């Protein structure tokens, strides 16, 4: 069972991962996992465009290869791109060698310094091998200051993937837990579609009315 806010012990175990960006300003970071896919990702992009805001998309490599035009639009619209492995692997149940190969397969398509482990499940050994690897500097094409891999978690989970809850509950999960610097997770996936379609525009409208500013990671 997931929790909207991550358990304290996970932050204690993984203190070097990015859980939020504490700020005195009303800034939040919208993130989307599991795309790009037709219809759902396009709905998200249209919604963000209507509100004139940017977000960060943690993309699955297999979906990038299947839907290159949607991935191209993500970049053309000015959103940030993150690596979410090629096949959405759960790190706790995957051998390190297999996990890292899957990361690099996606990295060849994304060329990013941002990575979110699927399910938020990653071993310390996998973190160490990813963060200490040198290939990112060779492949990313980023400016020198952005070449260090940043593993991104979250501090507000919408729960849109949970088919047992309503879109309203998904919305409430976010607005009741958001704070300055929050990293908020939605999913541009078929599984999340019903709740996402309801909760995303309502959430953005609420946060804008509360004076929040949206930035990319």
Secondary structure as UniProt FT lines:
FT   HELIX           8..13
FT   TURN            14..16
FT   STRAND          27..33
FT   TURN            38..39
FT   HELIX           40..51
FT   STRAND          56..59
FT   HELIX           61..66
FT   HELIX           68..76
FT   TURN            77..78
FT   STRAND          80..83
FT   HELIX           91..93
FT   HELIX           96..110
FT   STRAND          114..115
FT   HELIX           118..120
FT   HELIX           124..131
FT   HELIX           135..139
FT   HELIX           144..146
FT   STRAND          150..152
FT   STRAND          156..157
FT   TURN            160..161
FT   TURN            163..164
FT   HELIX           167..175
FT   TURN            176..177
FT   TURN            180..181
FT   STRAND          182..187
FT   TURN            190..192
FT   HELIX           193..209
FT   TURN            210..211
FT   STRAND          213..214
//
